[in-house]
Amino acid sequence: MKERVKKLREKSINTQPYMSLERAQLVTEAYQKYTGKVSFPVLRALIFKHVLENKSICINEGELIVGERGEAPRATPTYPELCCHSIEDLNLINNREKIAFKVSEEVKKIQRKKIIPYWKNRSIR
């Protein structure tokens, strides 16, 4: 295995996965701004545009194929329009033994104050 690939693999294996609310916040902002002002297909397009224009771009040293789902390696976005996680869900995700995702107190605070209030009774699940 080449040294570059070895370093990237080690970083991937040794980085703790964590929950990121960047996408959830961007989607929520766009829904709040455009809902009721445009048709649903246009709304979805504007949300996608807002996310692409504002999402952090992650390019790590040594990568030839770049990009991450979140703003950093192992950052895991949430999709509140599909499932808005409760604080209890976040605690479970943080504390489970297998495949735990670190959920910071700041993430819980944002989820409690911004994401849950908007998506309650709006998300699919």
VMD Tcl script that builds the backbone (N, CA, C; Angstrom):
set m [mol new atoms 375]
animate dup $m
set s [atomselect $m all]
$s set {name element resname resid chain x y z} {
  {N N MET 1 A 0.857 -1.176 0.000}
  {CA C MET 1 A 0.000 0.000 0.000}
  {C C MET 1 A 0.902 1.236 0.000}
  {N N LYS 2 A 0.592 2.167 -0.875}
  {CA C LYS 2 A 1.389 3.393 -0.961}
  {C C LYS 2 A 1.223 4.223 0.314}
  {N N GLU 3 A 2.244 4.998 0.643}
  {CA C GLU 3 A 2.249 5.799 1.874}
  {C C GLU 3 A 1.069 6.777 1.912}
  {N N ARG 4 A 0.768 7.415 0.787}
  {CA C ARG 4 A -0.343 8.369 0.730}
  {C C ARG 4 A -1.658 7.673 1.087}
  {N N VAL 5 A -1.899 6.519 0.495}
  {CA C VAL 5 A -3.126 5.766 0.750}
  {C C VAL 5 A -3.151 5.270 2.195}
  {N N LYS 6 A -2.020 4.835 2.687}
  {CA C LYS 6 A -1.918 4.359 4.068}
  {C C LYS 6 A -2.302 5.465 5.055}
  {N N LYS 7 A -1.804 6.680 4.827}
  {CA C LYS 7 A -2.129 7.815 5.708}
  {C C LYS 7 A -3.621 8.140 5.658}
  {N N LEU 8 A -4.186 8.160 4.457}
  {CA C LEU 8 A -5.614 8.450 4.316}
  {C C LEU 8 A -6.460 7.375 5.002}
  {N N ARG 9 A -6.068 6.128 4.844}
  {CA C ARG 9 A -6.803 5.022 5.460}
  {C C ARG 9 A -6.729 5.117 6.983}
  {N N GLU 10 A -5.550 5.378 7.516}
  {CA C GLU 10 A -5.385 5.506 8.968}
  {C C GLU 10 A -6.230 6.652 9.519}
  {N N LYS 11 A -6.248 7.761 8.794}
  {CA C LYS 11 A -7.058 8.904 9.233}
  {C C LYS 11 A -8.536 8.527 9.259}
  {N N SER 12 A -8.976 7.820 8.238}
  {CA C SER 12 A -10.373 7.407 8.162}
  {C C SER 12 A -10.735 6.444 9.287}
  {N N ILE 13 A -9.877 5.490 9.538}
  {CA C ILE 13 A -10.144 4.485 10.569}
  {C C ILE 13 A -10.083 5.089 11.969}
  {N N ASN 14 A -9.162 6.013 12.197}
  {CA C ASN 14 A -8.931 6.548 13.543}
  {C C ASN 14 A -9.752 7.783 13.893}
  {N N THR 15 A -10.512 8.304 12.963}
  {CA C THR 15 A -11.338 9.482 13.239}
  {C C THR 15 A -12.708 9.038 13.742}
  {N N GLN 16 A -13.115 9.580 14.866}
  {CA C GLN 16 A -14.420 9.259 15.449}
  {C C GLN 16 A -15.523 9.877 14.592}
  {N N PRO 17 A -16.476 9.082 14.111}
  {CA C PRO 17 A -17.605 9.665 13.382}
  {C C PRO 17 A -18.407 10.571 14.317}
  {N N TYR 18 A -18.919 11.649 13.763}
  {CA C TYR 18 A -19.727 12.540 14.594}
  {C C TYR 18 A -20.877 13.126 13.787}
  {N N MET 19 A -21.890 13.563 14.516}
  {CA C MET 19 A -23.069 14.129 13.888}
  {C C MET 19 A -22.834 15.603 13.589}
  {N N SER 20 A -23.131 15.969 12.361}
  {CA C SER 20 A -22.995 17.352 11.914}
  {C C SER 20 A -24.376 17.908 11.581}
  {N N LEU 21 A -24.635 19.123 12.006}
  {CA C LEU 21 A -25.916 19.767 11.698}
  {C C LEU 21 A -25.797 20.811 10.594}
  {N N GLU 22 A -24.664 20.877 9.930}
  {CA C GLU 22 A -24.500 21.885 8.882}
  {C C GLU 22 A -25.608 21.773 7.837}
  {N N ARG 23 A -25.816 20.591 7.286}
  {CA C ARG 23 A -26.834 20.406 6.262}
  {C C ARG 23 A -28.230 20.681 6.834}
  {N N ALA 24 A -28.509 20.175 8.022}
  {CA C ALA 24 A -29.820 20.385 8.640}
  {C C ALA 24 A -30.122 21.871 8.807}
  {N N GLN 25 A -29.133 22.639 9.219}
  {CA C GLN 25 A -29.339 24.079 9.382}
  {C C GLN 25 A -29.573 24.761 8.034}
  {N N LEU 26 A -28.809 24.371 7.024}
  {CA C LEU 26 A -28.972 24.984 5.703}
  {C C LEU 26 A -30.334 24.652 5.103}
  {N N VAL 27 A -30.750 23.408 5.212}
  {CA C VAL 27 A -32.054 22.998 4.682}
  {C C VAL 27 A -33.174 23.718 5.430}
  {N N THR 28 A -33.044 23.816 6.736}
  {CA C THR 28 A -34.058 24.499 7.544}
  {C C THR 28 A -34.152 25.973 7.163}
  {N N GLU 29 A -33.013 26.634 7.009}
  {CA C GLU 29 A -33.004 28.044 6.582}
  {C C GLU 29 A -33.742 28.214 5.259}
  {N N ALA 30 A -33.449 27.353 4.305}
  {CA C ALA 30 A -34.061 27.473 2.979}
  {C C ALA 30 A -35.562 27.200 3.030}
  {N N TYR 31 A -35.972 26.185 3.764}
  {CA C TYR 31 A -37.408 25.917 3.899}
  {C C TYR 31 A -38.111 27.114 4.534}
  {N N GLN 32 A -37.514 27.689 5.564}
  {CA C GLN 32 A -38.125 28.840 6.223}
  {C C GLN 32 A -38.236 30.029 5.274}
  {N N LYS 33 A -37.257 30.203 4.431}
  {CA C LYS 33 A -37.228 31.343 3.513}
  {C C LYS 33 A -38.207 31.189 2.347}
  {N N TYR 34 A -38.336 29.974 1.801}
  {CA C TYR 34 A -39.063 29.802 0.539}
  {C C TYR 34 A -40.406 29.085 0.627}
  {N N THR 35 A -40.696 28.388 1.718}
  {CA C THR 35 A -41.951 27.640 1.807}
  {C C THR 35 A -43.148 28.575 1.652}
  {N N GLY 36 A -44.080 28.163 0.801}
  {CA C GLY 36 A -45.290 28.944 0.561}
  {C C GLY 36 A -45.134 30.042 -0.468}
  {N N LYS 37 A -43.919 30.275 -0.948}
  {CA C LYS 37 A -43.670 31.345 -1.919}
  {C C LYS 37 A -43.497 30.819 -3.335}
  {N N VAL 38 A -43.176 29.536 -3.459}
  {CA C VAL 38 A -42.934 28.933 -4.772}
  {C C VAL 38 A -43.543 27.531 -4.786}
  {N N SER 39 A -43.664 26.953 -5.977}
  {CA C SER 39 A -44.176 25.587 -6.088}
  {C C SER 39 A -43.202 24.609 -5.434}
  {N N PHE 40 A -43.687 23.402 -5.138}
  {CA C PHE 40 A -42.832 22.432 -4.453}
  {C C PHE 40 A -41.592 22.046 -5.265}
  {N N PRO 41 A -41.702 21.788 -6.575}
  {CA C PRO 41 A -40.478 21.478 -7.333}
  {C C PRO 41 A -39.459 22.627 -7.298}
  {N N VAL 42 A -39.934 23.847 -7.386}
  {CA C VAL 42 A -39.032 25.007 -7.325}
  {C C VAL 42 A -38.450 25.131 -5.913}
  {N N LEU 43 A -39.262 24.862 -4.905}
  {CA C LEU 43 A -38.782 24.878 -3.518}
  {C C LEU 43 A -37.621 23.907 -3.346}
  {N N ARG 44 A -37.779 22.675 -3.831}
  {CA C ARG 44 A -36.709 21.680 -3.713}
  {C C ARG 44 A -35.447 22.147 -4.432}
  {N N ALA 45 A -35.621 22.771 -5.595}
  {CA C ALA 45 A -34.462 23.281 -6.343}
  {C C ALA 45 A -33.767 24.402 -5.568}
  {N N LEU 46 A -34.538 25.302 -4.976}
  {CA C LEU 46 A -33.953 26.403 -4.204}
  {C C LEU 46 A -33.238 25.895 -2.948}
  {N N ILE 47 A -33.784 24.860 -2.339}
  {CA C ILE 47 A -33.130 24.264 -1.171}
  {C C ILE 47 A -31.796 23.661 -1.589}
  {N N PHE 48 A -31.800 22.905 -2.678}
  {CA C PHE 48 A -30.568 22.297 -3.192}
  {C C PHE 48 A -29.541 23.378 -3.513}
  {N N LYS 49 A -29.974 24.441 -4.151}
  {CA C LYS 49 A -29.093 25.562 -4.495}
  {C C LYS 49 A -28.498 26.183 -3.224}
  {N N HIS 50 A -29.342 26.403 -2.225}
  {CA C HIS 50 A -28.888 27.007 -0.964}
  {C C HIS 50 A -27.828 26.131 -0.287}
  {N N VAL 51 A -28.067 24.822 -0.276}
  {CA C VAL 51 A -27.095 23.902 0.335}
  {C C VAL 51 A -25.773 23.957 -0.425}
  {N N LEU 52 A -25.827 23.876 -1.752}
  {CA C LEU 52 A -24.594 23.875 -2.542}
  {C C LEU 52 A -23.826 25.189 -2.417}
  {N N GLU 53 A -24.533 26.288 -2.334}
  {CA C GLU 53 A -23.867 27.591 -2.231}
  {C C GLU 53 A -23.254 27.843 -0.848}
  {N N ASN 54 A -23.743 27.148 0.167}
  {CA C ASN 54 A -23.321 27.453 1.536}
  {C C ASN 54 A -22.610 26.326 2.272}
  {N N LYS 55 A -22.611 25.139 1.726}
  {CA C LYS 55 A -21.983 23.986 2.373}
  {C C LYS 55 A -20.471 24.151 2.408}
  {N N SER 56 A -19.870 23.771 3.525}
  {CA C SER 56 A -18.410 23.759 3.631}
  {C C SER 56 A -17.851 22.694 2.703}
  {N N ILE 57 A -16.739 23.007 2.081}
  {CA C ILE 57 A -16.081 22.058 1.192}
  {C C ILE 57 A -14.880 21.488 1.927}
  {N N CYS 58 A -14.764 20.184 1.916}
  {CA C CYS 58 A -13.671 19.506 2.617}
  {C C CYS 58 A -12.767 18.819 1.601}
  {N N ILE 59 A -11.547 19.320 1.482}
  {CA C ILE 59 A -10.530 18.689 0.644}
  {C C ILE 59 A -9.348 18.406 1.557}
  {N N ASN 60 A -9.077 17.142 1.766}
  {CA C ASN 60 A -8.018 16.735 2.688}
  {C C ASN 60 A -6.699 16.530 1.961}
  {N N GLU 61 A -5.625 16.765 2.674}
  {CA C GLU 61 A -4.285 16.590 2.126}
  {C C GLU 61 A -4.100 15.153 1.632}
  {N N GLY 62 A -3.569 15.025 0.425}
  {CA C GLY 62 A -3.267 13.715 -0.133}
  {C C GLY 62 A -4.393 13.069 -0.907}
  {N N GLU 63 A -5.562 13.677 -0.930}
  {CA C GLU 63 A -6.691 13.083 -1.655}
  {C C GLU 63 A -6.584 13.369 -3.150}
  {N N LEU 64 A -6.843 12.362 -3.942}
  {CA C LEU 64 A -6.958 12.550 -5.385}
  {C C LEU 64 A -8.426 12.650 -5.777}
  {N N ILE 65 A -9.256 11.912 -5.089}
  {CA C ILE 65 A -10.707 12.024 -5.226}
  {C C ILE 65 A -11.160 12.721 -3.954}
  {N N VAL 66 A -11.755 13.889 -4.091}
  {CA C VAL 66 A -12.028 14.715 -2.915}
  {C C VAL 66 A -13.507 14.767 -2.577}
  {N N GLY 67 A -13.766 15.165 -1.350}
  {CA C GLY 67 A -15.128 15.417 -0.918}
  {C C GLY 67 A -15.531 14.562 0.267}
  {N N GLU 68 A -16.368 15.117 1.072}
  {CA C GLU 68 A -16.920 14.460 2.252}
  {C C GLU 68 A -18.407 14.772 2.301}
  {N N ARG 69 A -19.163 13.950 3.002}
  {CA C ARG 69 A -20.595 14.220 3.177}
  {C C ARG 69 A -20.814 15.446 4.053}
  {N N GLY 70 A -19.920 15.638 5.002}
  {CA C GLY 70 A -20.012 16.764 5.922}
  {C C GLY 70 A -18.841 17.701 5.739}
  {N N GLU 71 A -18.645 18.571 6.712}
  {CA C GLU 71 A -17.604 19.594 6.610}
  {C C GLU 71 A -16.212 19.087 6.963}
  {N N ALA 72 A -16.106 17.842 7.407}
  {CA C ALA 72 A -14.817 17.254 7.785}
  {C C ALA 72 A -14.917 15.734 7.655}
  {N N PRO 73 A -13.772 15.054 7.692}
  {CA C PRO 73 A -13.830 13.595 7.636}
  {C C PRO 73 A -14.700 13.018 8.751}
  {N N ARG 74 A -15.544 12.084 8.381}
  {CA C ARG 74 A -16.442 11.347 9.275}
  {C C ARG 74 A -17.562 12.202 9.862}
  {N N ALA 75 A -17.730 13.438 9.372}
  {CA C ALA 75 A -18.882 14.250 9.777}
  {C C ALA 75 A -20.106 13.674 9.069}
  {N N THR 76 A -21.132 13.382 9.828}
  {CA C THR 76 A -22.315 12.734 9.277}
  {C C THR 76 A -23.491 13.700 9.312}
  {N N PRO 77 A -24.013 14.070 8.140}
  {CA C PRO 77 A -25.124 15.014 8.101}
  {C C PRO 77 A -26.442 14.364 8.515}
  {N N THR 78 A -27.388 15.189 8.888}
  {CA C THR 78 A -28.735 14.705 9.168}
  {C C THR 78 A -29.685 15.274 8.127}
  {N N TYR 79 A -30.836 14.639 8.000}
  {CA C TYR 79 A -31.833 14.994 6.994}
  {C C TYR 79 A -33.165 15.227 7.706}
  {N N PRO 80 A -33.355 16.408 8.294}
  {CA C PRO 80 A -34.541 16.635 9.118}
  {C C PRO 80 A -35.847 16.574 8.336}
  {N N GLU 81 A -35.790 16.809 7.039}
  {CA C GLU 81 A -37.007 16.722 6.237}
  {C C GLU 81 A -37.502 15.276 6.140}
  {N N LEU 82 A -36.605 14.325 6.357}
  {CA C LEU 82 A -36.983 12.911 6.365}
  {C C LEU 82 A -37.256 12.416 7.776}
  {N N CYS 83 A -36.344 12.721 8.697}
  {CA C CYS 83 A -36.469 12.270 10.085}
  {C C CYS 83 A -35.795 13.294 10.995}
  {N N CYS 84 A -36.569 13.940 11.803}
  {CA C CYS 84 A -36.019 14.923 12.739}
  {C C CYS 84 A -35.735 14.215 14.064}
  {N N HIS 85 A -34.469 14.046 14.367}
  {CA C HIS 85 A -34.069 13.319 15.574}
  {C C HIS 85 A -34.412 14.098 16.839}
  {N N SER 86 A -34.942 13.380 17.806}
  {CA C SER 86 A -35.186 13.967 19.122}
  {C C SER 86 A -33.868 13.990 19.896}
  {N N ILE 87 A -33.853 14.686 21.009}
  {CA C ILE 87 A -32.663 14.703 21.862}
  {C C ILE 87 A -32.398 13.293 22.391}
  {N N GLU 88 A -33.451 12.537 22.663}
  {CA C GLU 88 A -33.288 11.151 23.105}
  {C C GLU 88 A -32.599 10.324 22.018}
  {N N ASP 89 A -32.979 10.539 20.748}
  {CA C ASP 89 A -32.313 9.854 19.629}
  {C C ASP 89 A -30.824 10.191 19.612}
  {N N LEU 90 A -30.513 11.466 19.781}
  {CA C LEU 90 A -29.112 11.894 19.745}
  {C C LEU 90 A -28.309 11.265 20.880}
  {N N ASN 91 A -28.914 11.169 22.054}
  {CA C ASN 91 A -28.231 10.518 23.181}
  {C C ASN 91 A -27.975 9.043 22.880}
  {N N LEU 92 A -28.944 8.389 22.279}
  {CA C LEU 92 A -28.787 6.985 21.912}
  {C C LEU 92 A -27.677 6.819 20.877}
  {N N ILE 93 A -27.679 7.662 19.863}
  {CA C ILE 93 A -26.656 7.619 18.809}
  {C C ILE 93 A -25.271 7.839 19.412}
  {N N ASN 94 A -25.171 8.747 20.355}
  {CA C ASN 94 A -23.892 9.066 20.995}
  {C C ASN 94 A -23.385 7.928 21.885}
  {N N ASN 95 A -24.294 7.237 22.543}
  {CA C ASN 95 A -23.898 6.274 23.577}
  {C C ASN 95 A -23.917 4.810 23.157}
  {N N ARG 96 A -24.373 4.502 21.970}
  {CA C ARG 96 A -24.444 3.082 21.594}
  {C C ARG 96 A -23.044 2.493 21.427}
  {N N GLU 97 A -22.948 1.200 21.682}
  {CA C GLU 97 A -21.642 0.536 21.673}
  {C C GLU 97 A -21.091 0.363 20.265}
  {N N LYS 98 A -21.921 -0.080 19.345}
  {CA C LYS 98 A -21.455 -0.305 17.979}
  {C C LYS 98 A -21.827 0.886 17.113}
  {N N ILE 99 A -20.880 1.334 16.362}
  {CA C ILE 99 A -21.064 2.442 15.420}
  {C C ILE 99 A -21.684 3.659 16.100}
  {N N ALA 100 A -21.039 4.130 17.131}
  {CA C ALA 100 A -21.489 5.346 17.810}
  {C C ALA 100 A -21.034 6.567 17.012}
  {N N PHE 101 A -21.856 7.579 17.017}
  {CA C PHE 101 A -21.515 8.862 16.416}
  {C C PHE 101 A -21.484 9.872 17.548}
  {N N LYS 102 A -20.377 10.582 17.678}
  {CA C LYS 102 A -20.251 11.582 18.735}
  {C C LYS 102 A -21.265 12.693 18.474}
  {N N VAL 103 A -22.011 13.026 19.489}
  {CA C VAL 103 A -22.987 14.110 19.401}
  {C C VAL 103 A -22.627 15.107 20.496}
  {N N SER 104 A -22.136 16.270 20.091}
  {CA C SER 104 A -21.695 17.272 21.063}
  {C C SER 104 A -22.884 17.972 21.717}
  {N N GLU 105 A -22.614 18.609 22.825}
  {CA C GLU 105 A -23.652 19.392 23.504}
  {C C GLU 105 A -24.118 20.547 22.614}
  {N N GLU 106 A -23.207 21.109 21.835}
  {CA C GLU 106 A -23.574 22.194 20.911}
  {C C GLU 106 A -24.560 21.693 19.857}
  {N N VAL 107 A -24.338 20.502 19.338}
  {CA C VAL 107 A -25.265 19.910 18.363}
  {C C VAL 107 A -26.637 19.713 19.006}
  {N N LYS 108 A -26.659 19.206 20.220}
  {CA C LYS 108 A -27.935 19.010 20.921}
  {C C LYS 108 A -28.650 20.340 21.136}
  {N N LYS 109 A -27.893 21.364 21.474}
  {CA C LYS 109 A -28.475 22.692 21.702}
  {C C LYS 109 A -29.109 23.234 20.419}
  {N N ILE 110 A -28.402 23.137 19.309}
  {CA C ILE 110 A -28.928 23.614 18.022}
  {C C ILE 110 A -30.147 22.785 17.617}
  {N N GLN 111 A -30.055 21.480 17.800}
  {CA C GLN 111 A -31.179 20.600 17.462}
  {C C GLN 111 A -32.410 20.992 18.273}
  {N N ARG 112 A -32.217 21.235 19.556}
  {CA C ARG 112 A -33.317 21.575 20.459}
  {C C ARG 112 A -33.931 22.936 20.128}
  {N N LYS 113 A -33.089 23.932 19.807}
  {CA C LYS 113 A -33.577 25.301 19.631}
  {C C LYS 113 A -33.996 25.657 18.203}
  {N N LYS 114 A -33.357 25.048 17.198}
  {CA C LYS 114 A -33.616 25.456 15.817}
  {C C LYS 114 A -34.243 24.373 14.948}
  {N N ILE 115 A -33.730 23.163 15.046}
  {CA C ILE 115 A -34.151 22.119 14.116}
  {C C ILE 115 A -35.482 21.496 14.534}
  {N N ILE 116 A -35.569 21.009 15.756}
  {CA C ILE 116 A -36.800 20.360 16.220}
  {C C ILE 116 A -38.009 21.293 16.147}
  {N N PRO 117 A -37.915 22.546 16.627}
  {CA C PRO 117 A -39.104 23.403 16.561}
  {C C PRO 117 A -39.649 23.584 15.136}
  {N N TYR 118 A -38.770 23.696 14.158}
  {CA C TYR 118 A -39.258 23.877 12.789}
  {C C TYR 118 A -39.813 22.576 12.210}
  {N N TRP 119 A -39.129 21.463 12.427}
  {CA C TRP 119 A -39.481 20.212 11.754}
  {C C TRP 119 A -40.517 19.377 12.482}
  {N N LYS 120 A -40.865 19.743 13.705}
  {CA C LYS 120 A -41.904 18.993 14.412}
  {C C LYS 120 A -43.185 19.043 13.580}
  {N N ASN 121 A -43.750 17.904 13.295}
  {CA C ASN 121 A -44.966 17.750 12.472}
  {C C ASN 121 A -44.761 18.102 10.998}
  {N N ARG 122 A -43.510 18.288 10.559}
  {CA C ARG 122 A -43.238 18.554 9.145}
  {C C ARG 122 A -42.439 17.433 8.482}
  {N N SER 123 A -41.585 16.769 9.250}
  {CA C SER 123 A -40.733 15.733 8.655}
  {C C SER 123 A -41.568 14.493 8.328}
  {N N ILE 124 A -41.021 13.649 7.459}
  {CA C ILE 124 A -41.750 12.458 7.022}
  {C C ILE 124 A -41.957 11.477 8.169}
  {N N ARG 125 A -40.936 11.293 9.018}
  {CA C ARG 125 A -41.073 10.389 10.170}
  {C C ARG 125 A -41.025 11.164 11.458}
}
mol reanalyze $m
mol bondsrecalc $m
mol representation Tube
mol addrep $m
